[in-house]
Amino acid sequence: VPVDANCTPRIGGNGRRVGTVWVGRPTAELKRAYHEMRAAHEALKRTQQQLLHSEKMASLGQLVAGVAHELNNPISFVLGNVHALRKYCDRLQTYMAALHAHEPEPVLQALRQKLRIEHLLGDLPSLIEGTLEGAQRTADIVHGLKRFSAMDSEERVPVNLVEVIERAIHWVQKGRPTPVDVRWQAGTPCTVMGSAGQLQQVMMNLLQNAFDAVGGPGVVSPCVWVSLACDADAVRVSVRDNGPGVPPEHLLRIFDPFFTTKPVGKGTGLGLSISYGIVEQHGGRLSARNAEGGGAEFVLELPKAQ
């Protein structure tokens, strides 16, 4: 029987060795314990991934109204163009029927002016181009939603944080009933290694919290500042608002799971906790503080891609 052995000397009060404790344990028991520990670890990883995806779906649900409005514009544009194209098609069919019937030239000329064939032919290219543009915008919006809602892989790829921040600002703004003034100036591309979907989730969470903070009573001119600084080794993203700030007693618990200061039904208490874990997995750091000029400030630091 394979045995894992361990020997420990026993020392008496006079400092001399008085014996040895020998412990033998069948190796199969150790293997079973190891397999149980590994299975528990895999189950924990699956639960964490499901929790991460659930929080992402909760964030996605908050954007539904804004996304519906965002989709409505290009779809309405396409529908209007298609109705115009159908009328043009009817007029062209009428004119083509007259041509096939070998109507005299004066009749064709009068019909051509009545149906405005010259105007129709000149307007067709712009109608088709506009329809294609509206359809492409709709496809881009749906693709962005699919990319955000999809389960993220463990693979780390180069990610341009400027694009991540701009997409996050766009989506969170669309989910607001009233727009918030966002002060953001896009600079040169700044690349980190990571998951674009997970990093966008972190940025959307920070922005959503900032928007909620300035959306309460007492904030006269709601404003959120987003800045990006990039040096040789690290990238630093700051999200600051002019809301009431975070009470000092809550700063130490703000990243704890299920801790929230929002009313019941408004927050799960998981957003900042999950964001903190994502940033740690990317080798970075997420911190919170109250800004000197008032309001809360969240600082995201990530290692720059070499």
N, C-alpha and C positions, 0 to 999 in steps of 0.2 A: 504494500500500500504506500503510495507516495505521501510523504509527510513533510510539512514545513516546520522546522525546529527552531527554537529560540532558547538560549541559555543565559541566565542572569546570575552573577555571583551575589551571595549574601554576606554582608560584613557585620561582625559583632561589635559590641560596645567598646572593646579594646582595639578596634581598627583592624583586627585580623579576619581573614576569610574563614567562615564557619561552614560554608556549603554552597551548593549551586541549585537554582531552580531551573528545571528543564521543562519546557512546554512544547508539546508536539500537536500539530493540527493537520488533519488530512487536507491535501491540496485541493481536492474536489470541493470542499466546503468554501475555501477561499475563492475558487473560480465561480461558484454559485453566487457568493456575495458580490463579486465584481460584476457579474452579469446583471444582477438585480440593480446595482448602483448605476450601471450604464443605461439600463432600461428606464430607470427613474429620471436620469439626466435627459434622455431623448424625449420622454414625455413632457418634461419641464420646458424643453426647447420648443416643442410643438405648441404647448399652451401659450408660451410667450409670443410665438408668431401669430397665433389666432387672436390673442389680445391686441397685438399691434394692428392686425388687419381690421379688427372690430372698431378700434379707435379711428382708424382711417375711414371706415365706412360711416362712422358718426360724423366726422368732419365733412365727408362727401355729402351727407344728407342735408347739412346746413347750406350747401351751395346749390341745392336743386332749383330754388326759385330764381336765383341769378342766372343759372345755366339755361333754364327754360327761356328767360328773356333774351339771353345771348343767342340761343338757337332760333328764336322767333324772328329776329331781324333778317338773317340771310334766307331763311325759309320763305318768309313773306316776299322778299325780293324775287326769289326764284318763281314763286307762284304768280306774281304780277307779270313777270316776263313771259311765262308759259301761256297765260291768258292772251297776252298781246300776240305771241307767236301763233296761237290758234286762229285768231282773227285774221292775221296776215295770210295764213294758210288757206282760209276760206276765200279770201279775195283773189289769191293766186289761182285757186282752182276755178273760180268764175272766169278769170281772164284766159286761162289755158283752155277752158271749154269753148270760149269764143274763137280762139285761134284754131282749134281742131275743127270747128264748124265752118271754117273758111269765111268768116264774116268779112265784109269789105273794109278797106283800110280806114275810111272815116269813122265807121262804127267802132273799130278797134282803138282808134285814137281817142274817141270820146270815152270809151270804157276805161282806157288806160288813165285818163285824167280823173274820171269819177272814182275809180278804185285807188287812186294815188299810188300807182305801181312804182314810180320813180322814188318817192319817199319811202315806200315799203322796202325796196331793195337797198336803199342807203341805210335804213335803220336795222336791218337784219344782223349785220356783223356785231354791232354794239349790244343788241339783245342777247345774242348767243354768248358773247364774251361775258356779259353780266351774269347770265344764268350759270355759266361754268364757274365764275368767281364765287357766287353765293353757295353753290354746291361744294366747292373746295373749302370754303370757310366752315360750312357745317361738318364736313368730314374732319377738318382739323380739330374742331371742338370735341367731337366724339372721340377722336384718337387721343386727345389730351385727357379726357375723362377715363378712358380705358387704361391709359398708361399710369394714371394716378391710383386707380382702384385695383390694379393687378397686384398679385402677390409678388414681392420683391425677391430676387435671387440673392445668394450670398456673394456673387461675383462683384468685385470692385473694379470700376472703370473710371477713366478721367471724366470729371463733371465740372462744367463751367458754372460757378456759383452765381454769376451775373444773370444767366438765363433762368436759373432756379428761382432767384429772388423775384425777377420780373413776372414769371408765371404765377408765383404764389400771390403777389400783389394783385395781379389781374383776377385770379379766381376768387380771392377773399373779397375784393371790392364788388364783384358781381353778385356775391351772396348777401350783400348788405341792402336793407331797404332804403337807406340814405347814404350817399357817398361820404367818405372820410378823406380829409386832406392828407395825402401821403407825400412826404418830402424825400424823394429818392432820386439820385443822380447816377445813372449807369456809367461806369468807367471802363477801363480796359478789362478784357477777360481774365478771370482769376480761377485757376483750376485746382481741384482737390481730387483725391482718389476716394471713391465711395459709390453709393447707390443714389441715383438721381431722384428716384421716387421717395426714398426714405428722407433724404435731405429736404425735398420739397414739403414733405409732411411736417418736418420740424419747423420750417419757415412759415408754413400756413398756420401752424399752431401758435407760434409766437405772434404773428400778425393778428390772428383771430382774438387772442387774449388782449392785445393792445387796443383793437377796435372795440371790444366789449368794455374795456376800462374807460375809454373816452365817450362811450355811448350813454353813460349814466347821467343823472341830473347833476347840475352844477358845473358842467364843462361847457363853456360858452363857445369856444372855437376848437372843436376836436381836431387834433393833429397827431400824426405818427411820423417819426423820423427813422429812416433806414439808411445805414451807412455801411460801407465795405472798405476795409483796409487790407492791403496785401503787401507783405514784405518777403524777404528771401526764404523764410522757413515756415511762416504761419499766415493764416487768413483769419481776420477778425470781423465779424458781422455784429452790428449793434441795432437793436430795435427799441426805440424809446417813445413814450407817449406823454401827453400832458394831462393825464387823469389824476386821480387822488393818490396813486402810489400804493405800495404794499405795506400793511402794518408791520412794524418791526418784529412783533411776536410771530408773524407768519413767514418771515424770510427764511428761517431755518427749516421750515416744513413744506415749503412751496413745491419741492420736487418729490414729496412723499406720495406713494400711490393712494388714490382715492381721497386725497386732501383737496378740497375746493372751497373757495369763498363765495361761489356763485349760488343763487337760489336753487332749490330742488327742481330738477328737470332742465336746468340750463347748463349743467356741466357734470361730467363723470368723475373728475379728479384724476384722470389717467393721461390727459394730453401732455402735460409738462413732464410727468414721470416717464412716459414712453419716449418723449423727445430727449430727455436726459440719457436714457439708455442707448438710444440710437447714436447720439453724439459720442458717448463713451466707446461704443463699438467702432466708431470711425477714428478713434485715437485722439479725440478732442475734448473740450470742456465747455459746459453750459453753466452760466452763473446769472444771478439776479441781484439787483440792488435798486435803491431809490436814487433817482438822478438829483443833482444839486438844484436844478431849476424847477423841480417838482415832477411828479409822475414816476413810473417804473421804467427800468432799463434792463433788458436781457442781452447778454453778450455771449455770442457763439464763437468759439475758437477752434480751428481745425488745422491740421498740418497741411502745408502746401504740397502739391504733387511735384516731385522732382523730375 
